Amino acid sequence: MSTYVLYLCCLSRVVTPIFLARAKTLNSVKIGICGLGTVGSGAVNVLGRNADEINARAGCEIVISQIGARRDNPACDLGDISVSRDIFDVAENPEIDILVELIGGTTVAKELVLKAIENGKHVVTANKALIAEFGNEIFAAATEKGVTVAYEAAVAGGIPIIKALREGLSANHIEWLAGIINGTGNFILTEMRDKGRDFADVLKEAQELGYAEADPTFDVEGIDAAHKLVILASLAFGMPLQFDSVFTEGISKVEPQDVIYAQELGYRIKHLGIASRSPENGGIALRVHPTLIPEKRLIANVDGVMNAVLVNGDAVGPTLYYGPGAGAEPTASSVIADVVDLARTLTATPEHRVPHLGFQSDKLNDFDMLPISEVETAYYLRFSALDTPGVLSKITQILSDAKISVEAVIQKEPGAGEDHVPLIILTDRVIEKSLDSAVTQIQQMDSIAGEITKIRVEALG
């Protein structure tokens, strides 16, 4: 074979794939949306309104080819888009390139996503519970089929925190992250602080405003935040998703007086999801709970239904990501961003796409997961103590014997006819099991009435 002919053969092997890839970008990418609720209708509306800009960014025309929904939604105009009442029709449709799962839940959603993957379709989802609980299985199936599952909208609504962790901060060794990642809980705590309202009263309003579900358990008891924290931690640290390893505590026991006393000490109470590495043994702690934060921190001033995630990397330092954590169009913004990313990479080979959890699947680490008893933090303690001499000194002696330093004390005067007074102590940082042991001793004192309130404190900086 002549050198010239050999050159042409080699050139054809290079040019043809490149030409086909470029030709592909000129074609339309067809998507199927399953679920036409708040986010689904928002996605339809944003895709329609901003079609020119979206297509210009994607480098191709993105077309909603089919919708799977049990009923129509008057909040959006479907025009001549094909609608199926069986969502699995979308997963089986050979014309669909990308299936967008917006039905929620985990049982049917998991079956739908796995069916789409089995049929060689890329998937976009806003389903945090699905990813947190079944993401390892779903990503493995996607990797085997050479497709991608994108989930930017699963955490913090319209805030592009997934992309920030997976790509923007990829040069960093992430040391810790902390986030206000549930708008309902943040709204409740904000109202309690600003207006002195009770938890139950604000929760009722949150339900009336549509911020909280009829059954608010997932929001107020931290389950929703735990789902999101698991996803963020896996991206930050490069480990499999481990929902069962999250310590979860809700806000239902936070009382207005705790919010007031926190302010007197220069703090605000926020419901945080926190993921951190232990500097001693490299173990990972995942926890969701009410937390006192110094009031001057930016994240302490994130109020109402807004979300924020604070990420600390060794190279960049602390970075804050703030915005709406829910809502039709903010969440649709993240859904469509994933669609655009997938449209851009449809011609890339699977091994050259961004990995599902930011790290190559064979490089994920099974870190030791630290139980909450091994976590070190400072604490806010509130006691109802008998108003007699020596009570405070005995409490501080128990703390001292446990090597727990006291940073601040607030002791209130008794009200008319009351023999017990609120006593608030702010401790230095200590391992939780040591603190719990001391609290157990204090709880057994005859001069202490009722349960002792304990809220963790984080400086976050």
C-alpha positions in Angstrom: 0.0 0.0 0.0 1.4 3.4 -1.0 2.1 6.0 1.6 -0.6 8.3 0.0 -3.2 5.6 0.2 -2.2 4.8 3.8 -2.5 8.5 4.6 -6.0 8.6 3.2 -7.1 5.6 5.1 -5.8 7.0 8.3 -7.4 10.4 7.6 -10.7 8.8 6.9 -10.7 7.1 10.3 -10.1 10.5 11.9 -12.3 12.7 9.7 -15.4 10.5 9.5 -16.1 10.3 13.2 -15.4 14.1 13.6 -17.7 14.8 10.7 -20.5 12.6 12.0 -20.1 14.2 15.5 -20.5 17.6 14.0 -23.4 16.5 11.9 -25.1 15.1 15.0 -25.0 18.5 16.6 -27.1 19.9 13.7 -29.9 17.4 14.4 -32.6 17.7 17.0 -32.4 16.0 20.4 -35.7 14.6 21.4 -36.7 14.5 25.1 -39.6 12.9 26.9 -40.9 14.4 30.1 -42.5 12.1 32.6 -44.5 14.0 35.2 -46.4 17.2 34.6 -46.6 18.6 38.1 -45.0 21.8 39.3 -41.5 21.1 37.9 -42.7 19.3 34.8 -44.9 22.2 33.8 -42.1 24.6 34.6 -39.8 22.7 32.3 -42.3 22.8 29.5 -42.8 26.6 29.9 -39.1 27.5 30.2 -38.2 25.3 27.2 -40.9 27.0 25.1 -40.1 30.5 26.2 -36.3 30.4 26.0 -36.0 27.9 23.1 -33.7 30.1 20.9 -31.2 30.7 23.7 -31.3 27.1 24.9 -30.8 25.7 21.5 -28.0 28.1 20.8 -26.2 26.9 24.0 -26.8 23.2 23.2 -25.8 23.5 19.6 -28.9 21.6 18.5 -32.6 21.9 18.6 -34.1 20.4 21.8 -37.6 19.1 21.1 -40.1 17.8 23.6 -41.2 14.8 21.7 -43.5 13.1 24.2 -44.9 13.7 27.7 -46.0 10.9 30.1 -48.5 12.2 32.6 -51.7 10.8 34.2 -53.4 14.2 33.7 -52.8 17.5 31.9 -51.7 20.6 33.8 -53.4 23.9 32.9 -50.2 25.7 34.0 -48.6 24.9 30.7 -49.7 24.7 27.0 -48.6 21.4 25.4 -49.6 22.4 21.9 -49.3 19.4 19.6 -46.9 17.5 21.9 -47.8 13.8 22.1 -49.1 12.8 25.5 -49.3 9.3 27.0 -51.1 8.4 30.2 -48.6 5.5 30.6 -45.2 7.0 31.5 -43.5 3.8 30.5 -44.5 4.6 26.9 -41.8 7.3 27.0 -39.1 4.9 28.2 -40.0 2.5 25.4 -40.2 5.1 22.7 -37.2 4.6 20.4 -37.3 8.2 19.2 -36.6 9.6 22.7 -32.9 10.5 23.3 -33.3 11.8 26.9 -36.0 10.8 29.4 -36.7 13.5 32.1 -38.1 11.9 35.3 -40.2 14.3 37.3 -42.8 12.0 38.9 -41.2 11.8 42.3 -41.3 8.9 44.8 -38.9 6.0 44.5 -40.8 2.8 43.5 -42.2 3.7 40.1 -39.5 6.2 39.4 -36.8 3.7 39.9 -38.5 1.2 37.6 -39.0 4.0 35.0 -35.4 5.2 35.1 -34.0 1.6 34.9 -36.2 0.9 32.0 -35.1 4.0 30.2 -31.4 3.1 30.8 -32.1 -0.5 29.6 -33.4 1.1 26.4 -30.2 3.1 26.0 -31.6 6.5 27.0 -29.9 9.2 29.0 -31.9 10.3 32.0 -32.4 13.7 33.8 -34.1 13.6 37.2 -34.9 16.0 40.0 -35.6 13.1 42.4 -33.3 13.4 45.4 -34.7 10.4 47.3 -34.2 8.2 44.2 -30.6 9.2 43.8 -29.8 9.1 47.5 -31.3 5.7 48.1 -30.8 3.9 44.8 -28.2 6.0 43.0 -25.4 3.4 43.3 -27.6 0.8 41.5 -28.8 3.3 38.9 -25.4 4.7 38.1 -24.0 1.2 37.7 -26.7 0.3 35.3 -26.1 3.5 33.3 -22.4 2.9 33.2 -23.0 -0.6 31.8 -25.2 0.8 29.1 -23.0 3.7 28.3 -25.6 6.4 29.2 -25.6 9.2 31.7 -28.0 10.0 34.6 -28.0 13.8 35.4 -29.5 15.1 38.6 -28.6 18.8 39.1 -32.2 19.6 40.1 -32.2 17.0 42.9 -30.3 19.3 45.3 -31.1 23.0 46.1 -33.5 23.6 43.2 -32.1 26.3 40.9 -28.6 26.5 42.5 -26.0 24.8 40.3 -24.3 23.1 43.3 -23.9 19.7 41.6 -21.9 21.2 38.8 -19.9 23.3 41.2 -18.8 20.3 43.2 -18.3 17.9 40.3 -16.6 20.3 37.9 -15.9 23.8 39.2 -14.2 22.7 42.4 -12.5 19.6 40.9 -9.0 20.9 41.7 -9.8 21.0 45.5 -9.6 18.6 48.4 -13.0 19.3 49.9 -12.6 19.5 53.7 -16.3 20.1 54.6 -19.6 21.5 53.4 -22.7 22.8 55.2 -26.0 23.7 53.7 -29.4 25.1 54.3 -31.0 22.6 51.9 -34.6 22.5 52.9 -36.6 25.7 52.4 -39.6 24.7 54.6 -37.4 24.3 57.7 -35.6 27.5 57.0 -38.9 29.4 56.6 -40.1 28.1 59.9 -36.9 29.0 61.8 -36.9 32.5 60.2 -40.5 33.2 61.3 -39.7 31.9 64.8 -36.8 34.3 65.1 -38.3 37.4 63.5 -41.8 37.1 65.0 -41.3 35.0 68.1 -43.9 32.4 66.8 -44.2 28.8 67.9 -43.1 26.0 65.7 -46.6 24.5 65.3 -48.1 27.9 64.3 -45.5 28.6 61.6 -45.8 25.0 60.3 -49.5 25.5 59.8 -48.8 28.7 57.8 -46.1 26.9 55.7 -48.6 24.2 54.8 -51.2 26.9 53.8 -48.6 28.6 51.6 -47.6 25.4 49.9 -44.1 25.3 51.4 -44.8 22.2 53.5 -46.8 19.1 52.5 -49.9 17.9 54.4 -47.5 15.4 56.0 -44.5 17.6 56.7 -42.3 14.8 58.2 -39.7 14.7 55.4 -39.1 18.5 55.7 -39.3 19.2 59.4 -37.6 16.0 60.6 -34.6 16.4 58.2 -35.2 13.4 55.9 -35.4 15.6 52.8 -32.2 17.4 53.8 -30.5 14.0 54.5 -31.3 12.9 51.0 -29.6 16.0 49.6 -26.6 15.8 51.9 -25.8 12.3 50.9 -25.6 13.4 47.3 -23.4 16.4 48.1 -21.1 14.4 50.3 -20.6 11.7 47.6 -19.6 14.4 45.1 -17.4 16.2 47.6 -15.5 13.2 48.9 -15.7 10.7 46.1 -17.5 7.9 47.8 -20.6 5.7 47.2 -24.0 7.1 48.3 -24.7 6.1 51.9 -28.1 7.4 53.0 -28.2 5.0 56.0 -25.1 6.7 57.5 -26.7 10.1 58.0 -27.5 11.2 61.5 -30.8 13.1 61.2 -32.5 15.4 63.7 -35.4 17.7 62.9 -36.5 21.1 64.1 -39.8 20.2 65.9 -38.2 20.5 69.3 -36.7 24.0 68.8 -38.6 26.5 71.0 -38.9 30.2 70.6 -36.8 30.8 73.7 -33.9 28.9 72.2 -34.0 31.2 69.2 -34.0 34.2 71.5 -31.2 32.9 73.7 -29.1 32.1 70.6 -29.5 35.7 69.5 -28.4 36.9 72.9 -25.2 34.9 72.5 -24.6 36.3 69.0 -25.9 33.2 67.0 -28.7 32.2 64.8 -30.3 28.7 64.6 -30.4 27.1 61.2 -31.3 23.6 60.2 -28.1 22.4 58.5 -26.8 19.4 56.6 -23.1 19.0 57.4 -20.5 16.7 55.8 -17.0 16.7 57.1 -13.8 14.8 57.1 -12.1 13.9 60.4 -8.6 15.5 60.5 -7.5 12.7 62.8 -8.5 9.5 60.9 -10.1 10.7 57.7 -13.5 9.3 58.6 -16.6 11.0 57.2 -19.4 12.4 59.3 -22.8 13.1 57.8 -25.3 14.9 59.9 -28.5 16.9 59.7 -29.6 18.9 62.7 -30.5 22.4 64.1 -27.2 24.3 64.5 -26.2 27.6 66.1 -24.1 29.7 63.6 -22.4 33.0 64.4 -24.8 35.7 63.2 -22.2 37.5 61.1 -21.7 34.4 58.9 -23.3 34.9 55.4 -25.1 31.5 55.7 -26.6 32.6 59.0 -28.4 35.4 57.1 -30.1 33.1 54.5 -33.7 33.4 55.4 -37.2 32.4 54.3 -37.4 29.6 51.8 -34.0 30.3 50.3 -31.3 27.7 50.2 -27.5 28.0 50.5 -24.5 25.6 50.5 -21.1 26.6 51.9 -18.2 24.5 50.6 -14.7 24.6 52.0 -11.9 23.5 49.7 -8.1 23.5 50.4 -7.3 25.6 47.3 -10.2 27.9 47.0 -11.2 28.3 50.6 -14.9 28.8 51.6 -17.4 29.4 48.8 -21.1 30.1 49.2 -23.9 29.1 46.7 -27.2 30.8 47.3 -30.6 30.8 45.6 -34.1 29.4 45.4 -34.1 25.8 46.5 -37.5 24.9 45.0 -40.3 26.2 42.8 -41.4 25.4 39.3 -39.0 27.5 37.2 -36.0 27.6 39.4 -36.0 23.8 39.5 -36.8 23.6 35.8 -33.7 25.8 35.2 -31.5 23.0 36.6 -33.4 20.3 34.8 -33.0 22.0 31.5 -29.3 22.7 32.2 -28.8 18.9 32.5 -30.7 18.4 29.2 -28.4 21.0 27.5 -25.3 19.2 29.0 -26.4 15.9 27.7 -27.3 17.3 24.3 -23.7 18.7 24.1 -22.2 15.3 24.9 -24.4 12.9 23.0 -21.5 12.3 20.6 -18.9 11.7 23.3 -17.9 8.2 24.2 -19.0 7.1 27.7 -15.5 7.1 29.2 -15.1 10.8 28.2 -18.2 12.0 29.9 -18.3 13.6 33.4 -18.6 10.7 35.9 -21.9 10.5 37.8 -20.3 11.3 41.2 -17.4 13.4 39.8 -14.9 10.6 40.3 -14.3 7.7 38.0 -16.4 4.8 39.3 -13.4 2.6 40.1 -11.8 5.4 42.2 -14.6 5.8 44.7 -13.5 5.3 48.3 -15.3 3.4 51.1 -14.4 5.8 53.9 -15.1 5.0 57.6 -18.4 6.7 58.5 -18.3 8.4 61.8 -21.3 8.0 64.1 -22.6 11.2 65.7 -21.1 10.2 69.1 -17.6 10.7 67.6 -18.3 14.1 66.1 -16.6 17.1 67.7 -18.5 20.4 67.9 -19.5 23.1 70.4 -22.9 23.0 72.2 -25.7 25.1 73.3 -27.3 23.7 76.5 -30.5 24.9 78.1 -31.6 23.8 81.5 -34.5 24.5 83.7 -32.7 24.8 87.0 -33.8 25.3 90.6 -33.1 28.9 91.6 -30.9 28.1 94.6 -27.2 28.8 95.4 -24.7 26.2 94.2 -26.7 24.8 91.3 -24.6 26.5 88.6 -21.4 25.7 90.3 -22.3 22.0 90.4 -23.2 22.0 86.7 -20.0 23.6 85.7 -18.0 21.2 87.9 -19.5 18.2 86.1 -18.6 19.8 82.8 -15.1 20.6 84.1 -14.6 17.0 85.3 -15.5 15.9 81.8 -12.9 18.4 80.4 -15.6 20.5 78.8 -14.9 24.3 78.8 -17.7 26.8 79.2 -17.6 29.7 76.8 -20.6 31.6 77.9 -23.5 31.5 80.5 -26.9 33.2 80.5 -28.9 32.9 83.8 -32.4 34.4 83.8 -34.3 35.7 86.7 -37.3 33.6 87.9 -40.8 34.7 86.9 -43.5 35.4 89.5 -44.2 32.3 91.5 -41.6 30.2 89.7 -38.8 28.4 91.5 -36.9 27.2 88.3 -35.1 29.5 85.9 -33.7 29.1 82.4 -30.0 28.5 82.5 -28.1 28.6 79.2 -24.5 27.4 78.7 -22.4 27.6 75.6 -19.5 25.0 75.6 -16.2 24.8 73.8 -15.7 22.0 71.2 -16.0 18.5 72.6 -16.6 15.0 71.3 -20.4 14.3 71.5 -20.2 11.2 73.6 -18.2 13.1 76.3 -20.8 15.8 76.3 -23.7 13.3 76.5 -22.1 11.6 79.5 -21.9 14.9 81.3 -25.4 15.9 80.3 -26.7 12.6 81.7 -25.1 13.3 85.1 -26.6 16.8 85.1 -30.0 15.5 84.1 -30.0 13.3 87.3 -29.6 16.3 89.6 -32.6 17.0 91.8 -32.3 20.7 90.9 -32.9 20.1 87.2 -36.5 19.9 85.9 -37.5 18.5 82.5 -35.4 17.5 79.6 -32.1 19.3 78.8 -32.1 21.0 75.4 -29.0 20.4 73.3 -28.2 22.1 70.0 -24.9 21.8 68.2 -22.8 24.9 67.4 -20.7 25.4 64.3 -18.4 28.4 63.5 -18.3 27.5 59.8 -15.2 29.4 59.0 
